[in-house]
Amino acid sequence: MSYSDLLVQDARLVILRVINEMPSQRANSSVLCSILDEKFGHTLSRVEVKEQLRWLEERELVEIEEAGAVLLATLREKGELVVRGRVTVEGVKRPRI
């Protein structure tokens, strides 16, 4: 596995963790982009964050709503199980528990 693959997998886990910590387990792509960069060192563009949210949606980890130029992501039950380390999804880093 390449270094860039590891970074993407970690970014996906961080996105799920951040959404899990938000009120109502919901966050928008713009806020996620800022938090990923400022707190976790993942310098993804807004387009890249949206791509990762769509990827997570395809695997039923989040539910997406479009709100103008941003995506609103709500954590689904399976996504919460991934955050807790109870479910493994290929392409998402497994959390250390």
N, C-alpha and C positions, 0 to 999 in steps of 0.2 A: 504494500500500500504506500502511495506517495505521500509526501508531506502536505501537499495541497488537498488531498483526499481527507487526511486527518483534520485539517483546519475546517473543511466544509462539514464534516461529521460533528465536530465540536461546536461549530456555529449553530447547527440545527438543534443540538441539545440545549445550548444556551438560550436560543429563541424559545424553546418549550419551557425552560425554567423561568424565564422572565415573564412569559404569559401566565404561568402558574402562580406567580407572586403578585400579579396585578389584581386590582379589584374586579370581581366578577370573572376572573381568569380570562380577561380580554385586553388586547392591545392593538394599536394601529401600527402600520408598517413604518411610518415616519418616526414614531417614538422608539420602536425597536431598533431602527437604524442608529439613532443617537445613543441608546443604551449599549448596544453592541460595541460601538466604537469607544465611548467614554469609559465604560466600566470593565469591558472584557477584552479589548484590544483587537476586535474583529472589525476591520475597516471595509465593510461591505457597502456598496452603493445602495441607494433606495431600490433600484431595479433588481439588484442581486438579492436584497431582502425579500422583495416580492416574489422572486423566482423560488427562493427557499420556502416561503410560505405556501406557494402553490404545490411544491414538492411534498411538503408536510400534509397538505390537504388531500393529495392523491393517496396518501397512506392512512387517511382517516385519523390523523393526530390532531388536526385543527379544523375548524369550520371557518370559511372565509366569506365575508360580505364586502362588496365594493362600496366605497363612500367617496365619490369624487375621485381624486387622484391618489387616495390611500386605500389600503386594504385593512379591514378590521378582522382580526383573527381571534377566535374563541377556542380555548383548549377543549378538546373532546376527552371522553373518559380514557380512551386508549392512549392519548398523549400524556395524560396525568400518570397512567401506569408506567409509561416510558420514563418520565421524570423520576418516579419512585424506584426505578430499577426492577420493576416486576414483569415488564414486557420488553423484549429486545426487538428492535426494528433495524434491519440491515440498512446502513447509510446514516444512522444516528449513533453518535458515541454513547456507549453505555456509561451511566453515571457511577461515580464511586460512592458507595454507600457505607 
